[in-house]
């Protein structure tokens, strides 16, 4: 079975459908941890749980082979991004996760 991330990257799911995929995990047999079922690393999952708005960064990281935290930092370095509330929140969350040892 393909993960949610894989399905999104193939264009078979929209990012907005992630809650349906989480519901499918809850309804299914015990098996993979949710972060693996979704196709995320534990760090990406931790960040997503704290701020669901970072999902596009996670998808882009998988698409490009990059790191979601690095992509968030690069985005926040852009002049318009520095004024965006959600991007600042994402940057703070990434720093906190790294500080807590929850970001690989």
Phi, psi and omega in degrees: 000137180281147177283165178301317180300314179299317180296320178296316182294331176277350181086014180270348176220154174260148179306328181293348182269008185299324180297324177296323180290323176296318177300319179298323178295316179296323182279343184274178178290154178299143181184249182292147170297154185302319182299322178287323177300321178284338181093021181254155168286166177299321179296316179297318179298315179302317179294317181296320179298319181285330181208092181302341180292351180274358181307318177301326177292320179295315178298317180295323178298319178290324180293320187260350185079016180269192179247131183301318180297319178296319179295322177297315179297319178296319179297318181291341178285344179288143183305314181290325182294329180297337180265352184277125183299314184292326180289324175295321177298317179297319179297316179297319179295319179298317178297316180297314180300318178297317179297328179274357182076019182262000179244122181292000000 
